[in-house]
Amino acid sequence: MEDKIRITVIGVGKVEWIAKDSPLDKNENPGGGLRIFPDKNEASDTADRSKVIVKATISPKIKDIPVYLKIFDVDDPSSDKAPVDDEDDQRLLGY
């Protein structure tokens, strides 16, 4: 008697960034992509404008498959000197 297993390979076909409480617009700086303005619009503004919605589309489409995302700090990791941030400051990554 042989042991048999069934494996389904899941791929991420597309990742979309969707505005939540602040609009996303085209980043004209080197690197391109999208950008968000995370600050308050006015002093009484209570919305957390530092967050976006991330939508990952998998293939094949299977219901209730968990997809785990990880954030990467994409600035220059070779230095903590201005204008880049402190690579050891986990608050910057939302931890």
N, C-alpha and C positions, 0 to 999 in steps of 0.2 A: 504494500500500500504506500503510495506516495503522498507527501504533504503538498498541498497546492495553496498558493496565495494569488490573490488578484490585486494588481496595482493599477491605479489610475493616475496618470501624470497630469497635474494641474498647472497651467501657465497663466501668467498675468498678461492679458492682451492690451490693456489700456489703464492708465492712471489719470484721473481728472482732478483738478483743483477747482473747487466751487466756493464762491464768495459766501460768507456767513453774515457777519455784521459790518463788514467793511468791503468796498469793492476791490476787485483785483484788476490791475491794468498791466500793460506791457512794460517790462523793465528795459529801458533804453541804455542801461549801463552794460559794460562788458559782461558776457555770460548770458545775457538775455533772460528769457523766461517770463514769469509773472512776478508782480510785487504787490505788497499790501501796505497800507498806511495804518499802523496799529494804535495810533494815539487817539485821544479823545477829540471829538468834534467841537465840544464846548465844555466848560468847567463842570456842568451838571451831568454830563454823559456818563452812564454807568455800564454801557455795553463793553464786553471784552472783545476788542477789535483785533486782537493778536491771533485769532484762530480762523482756520478755514475748514471746509469739509473736503475730505479726500475720498474719492470714489474709485475703487479698483474693480475692473471687469475681468473675470476669470474665464478660461476656456479649458475644457468644456463647461457649459453652464450646468452647475450642480447646486441644488438648494442646500442651504445651511452648512456650507463649507467655510470654516473660519479662515480669514486672511489676516496675517499679522504684518504691520508696517513698522518700519524703524526710521527714525530721523537721523540725518547726518549733518554735521556742521561743516559747510562747504567752503568756509573761508580758509586762508592760509594757515595750516596747522604748525608751521615751522616757527611761529613767533607769537607771543602774547602781547607784543608792543603795539601801540596804537598805529593804525586805525582798526586792527582786528581785535576780537574779544579774547577773554581768558579761556583757554581750552579746558581748564579744570573746573570751571564754574558750571555745574550741572543744571543750575536754574535756567540757563540760557536754552537748554534743550527740553525744558518742561518736566524734568524729573522731580 
